[in-house]
Amino acid sequence: MAPNTVVIIGGGIAGLCAAIAARRLGVDAHVLESAPRALRGGNARHARNFRIAHETPVWHTPDVYSAAEFLAELEKTGCPDEGFARGLVEDSAGVAEWLMGCGVLLQAPDVGVLPYSRRTAFLLGGGKAMVNALYGAAARLGVSFDYESEAVGLTEVLGGWEAEVTTGAMKKRIFARAVVVASGGPGGDPDWRKQHIGEGVLLRGARSSNGRLMQLLAERGCKTLGDPSSCHMVAVDARGPEDDGGIVTRITAIPHGLVVDRHGRRVELAGASPKKSHYAQWGARIAACDGGVAFLILDAHGFAKTLPAALAPIRADRLDALAGKLGLDGAALAESAPLGAPPFFAFPMRAGLTFVHYGLAADADMRLCREGNTSLFGAGMIVAPNFFTRGYMAGLGLTLSAVTGRRAGEAAARHVLN
Ligand SMILES: Cc1cc2nc3c(=O)[nH]c(=O)nc-3n(C[C@H](O)[C@H](O)[C@H](O)COP(=O)(O)OP(=O)(O)OC[C@H]3O[C@@H](n4cnc5c(N)ncnc54)[C@H](O)[C@@H]3O)c2cc1C
């Protein structure tokens, strides 16, 4: 590595923004990404919109979403520091312009089937298109990449950091004067999920965002923030993949039917409105069911209101036949599920993890909080608990990752140039 190289660990949106920002200040930027090229981009591959403050309508986001309103909503998600919250909201106003400057395309609000949103801008072609645009912009600037290269160690050495990197059976060591850790939050590791979240929880995103490097840094003195057992989960189709199910396996039809557990007993959400989807609450509720599994049961009327699903529902003309197909007690189901006209449909459900409210503490430049640290920075979900520690607001993940990625990349470059 050239002496003025910033090494960025993780090629998700945060790492890409950090690499582009660092390179634009004149330093070399090298990205280590543990996933293969086809799966590059981390969880941003699955994302579709990001949250921006705007005081007037913009072509891609209608009406107004003031900084004051954004800040008030962010404060409800347990931001530990008001200054951090303000900075994020202020910087959110420039995210759309910055991404478009990298070749990312946005979707006009009145086109297609996207829902109305004055709080968020939608990506044309979705997250995968954004990821490819950012990789293209970074490559044109001269950022270099190593795929299938996992940083398995990071040690402070004289004048910087030495990363231990594995690529298949090969091992190498890379020195950098400044490092940006953008390896995502924990949760991708199934053992970690089992220990902190619960059994049978599926992962909606990238398995490679496994939190191992975060754990290692915590053991080496980086301060942690948040609660490893607090997370965002939604109901997903239990027949979906163990990881990377993305947004298509989410079960959206819960308001149109009834939920039962594996014993055929009715499962409800305390205080839920029948008209609202309560996506995030259902994830945790299903995780708490026996075996971490539940079933959405719909009659013909309810099914007519559901949106098309990636996996077809299980169907039967009689409720007892449906119970048989699901392995449920028919009598218990009939008692718990007073349904209307046949045919009947069911979706088996599990909880799907989106992210965990746990990460590393940082200062305003995204320098990780560790005694004497000047050259180790964090970006994206690994530093998310500096901004919110409970709940979620749609579009916050991408905005936070883009804002902290840019900040960390620029601060790391300045450190190298000084
Ligand atoms: C299904 C789904 C839908 C979502 N939809 C939205 C949305 O619409 N809007 C929104 O704002 N947010 C959304 N999010 C959240 C958003 O995607 C994330 O907040 C954001 O992508 C996080 O980016 P990141 O770069 O911090 O981390 P990640 O996306 O987790 O990327 C980390 C990268 O680091 C790599 N890596 C990990 N460890 C190492 C290592 N040791 N060495 C090298 N590389 C490593 C990983 O392979 C990965 O590519 C969604 C998330 C999911 C799962």
The ligand as a MOL file (V3000), in Angstrom:
LIG
                    3D

  0  0  0     0  0            999 V3000
M  V30 BEGIN CTAB
M  V30 COUNTS 53 58 0 0 0
M  V30 BEGIN ATOM
M  V30 1 C -33.9280 -6.1200 3.7110 0
M  V30 2 C -33.4180 -4.7560 4.0650 0
M  V30 3 C -34.0330 -3.6300 3.5280 0
M  V30 4 C -33.5690 -2.3670 3.8700 0
M  V30 5 N -34.1770 -1.2820 3.3170 0
M  V30 6 C -33.7230 -0.0430 3.6180 0
M  V30 7 C -34.2760 1.1030 2.9810 0
M  V30 8 O -35.1650 1.0180 2.1170 0
M  V30 9 N -33.8000 2.3140 3.3670 0
M  V30 10 C -32.7980 2.4670 4.2900 0
M  V30 11 O -32.3960 3.5820 4.5930 0
M  V30 12 N -32.2100 1.3820 4.8510 0
M  V30 13 C -32.6550 0.1490 4.5330 0
M  V30 14 N -32.0560 -0.9390 5.1030 0
M  V30 15 C -30.8840 -0.7230 5.9770 0
M  V30 16 C -29.6680 -0.3670 5.1170 0
M  V30 17 O -29.5580 -1.2820 4.0710 0
M  V30 18 C -28.4140 -0.3690 5.9820 0
M  V30 19 O -28.5880 0.5370 7.0450 0
M  V30 20 C -27.1700 0.0450 5.1930 0
M  V30 21 O -27.0940 -0.6060 3.9620 0
M  V30 22 C -25.9440 -0.2510 6.0540 0
M  V30 23 O -24.7870 -0.0010 5.3090 0
M  V30 24 P -23.3310 -0.2950 5.8960 0
M  V30 25 O -22.4070 -0.0030 4.7780 0
M  V30 26 O -23.1460 0.3820 7.1670 0
M  V30 27 O -23.3150 -1.8380 6.2780 0
M  V30 28 P -23.5600 -3.1590 5.4240 0
M  V30 29 O -24.5740 -2.9150 4.3820 0
M  V30 30 O -23.8360 -4.2210 6.4150 0
M  V30 31 O -22.1910 -3.4200 4.6800 0
M  V30 32 C -21.0730 -3.8920 5.3540 0
M  V30 33 C -20.1480 -4.5190 4.3290 0
M  V30 34 O -18.9570 -4.8870 4.9790 0
M  V30 35 C -18.5550 -6.1690 4.5620 0
M  V30 36 N -17.7820 -6.7510 5.6660 0
M  V30 37 C -18.2300 -7.1180 6.8860 0
M  V30 38 N -17.2140 -7.5370 7.6660 0
M  V30 39 C -16.1020 -7.4290 6.9080 0
M  V30 40 C -14.7180 -7.7170 7.1450 0
M  V30 41 N -14.2910 -8.1760 8.3430 0
M  V30 42 N -13.8270 -7.5200 6.1350 0
M  V30 43 C -14.2500 -7.0450 4.9190 0
M  V30 44 N -15.5410 -6.7650 4.6520 0
M  V30 45 C -16.4540 -6.9390 5.6330 0
M  V30 46 C -19.8540 -6.8990 4.2770 0
M  V30 47 O -19.6610 -7.9490 3.3570 0
M  V30 48 C -20.7210 -5.7660 3.7090 0
M  V30 49 O -20.5970 -5.6830 2.3110 0
M  V30 50 C -32.4820 -2.2230 4.7670 0
M  V30 51 C -31.8490 -3.3510 5.2920 0
M  V30 52 C -32.3060 -4.6180 4.9390 0
M  V30 53 C -31.6100 -5.8260 5.5060 0
M  V30 END ATOM
M  V30 BEGIN BOND
M  V30 1 1 1 2
M  V30 2 1 2 3
M  V30 3 2 2 52
M  V30 4 2 3 4
M  V30 5 1 4 5
M  V30 6 1 4 50
M  V30 7 2 5 6
M  V30 8 1 6 7
M  V30 9 1 6 13
M  V30 10 2 7 8
M  V30 11 1 7 9
M  V30 12 1 9 10
M  V30 13 2 10 11
M  V30 14 1 10 12
M  V30 15 2 12 13
M  V30 16 1 13 14
M  V30 17 1 14 15
M  V30 18 1 14 50
M  V30 19 1 15 16
M  V30 20 1 16 17
M  V30 21 1 16 18
M  V30 22 1 18 19
M  V30 23 1 18 20
M  V30 24 1 20 21
M  V30 25 1 20 22
M  V30 26 1 22 23
M  V30 27 1 23 24
M  V30 28 2 24 25
M  V30 29 1 24 26
M  V30 30 1 24 27
M  V30 31 1 27 28
M  V30 32 2 28 29
M  V30 33 1 28 30
M  V30 34 1 28 31
M  V30 35 1 31 32
M  V30 36 1 32 33
M  V30 37 1 33 34
M  V30 38 1 33 48
M  V30 39 1 34 35
M  V30 40 1 35 36
M  V30 41 1 35 46
M  V30 42 1 36 37
M  V30 43 1 36 45
M  V30 44 2 37 38
M  V30 45 1 38 39
M  V30 46 1 39 40
M  V30 47 2 39 45
M  V30 48 1 40 41
M  V30 49 2 40 42
M  V30 50 1 42 43
M  V30 51 2 43 44
M  V30 52 1 44 45
M  V30 53 1 46 47
M  V30 54 1 46 48
M  V30 55 1 48 49
M  V30 56 2 50 51
M  V30 57 1 51 52
M  V30 58 1 52 53
M  V30 END BOND
M  V30 END CTAB
M  END
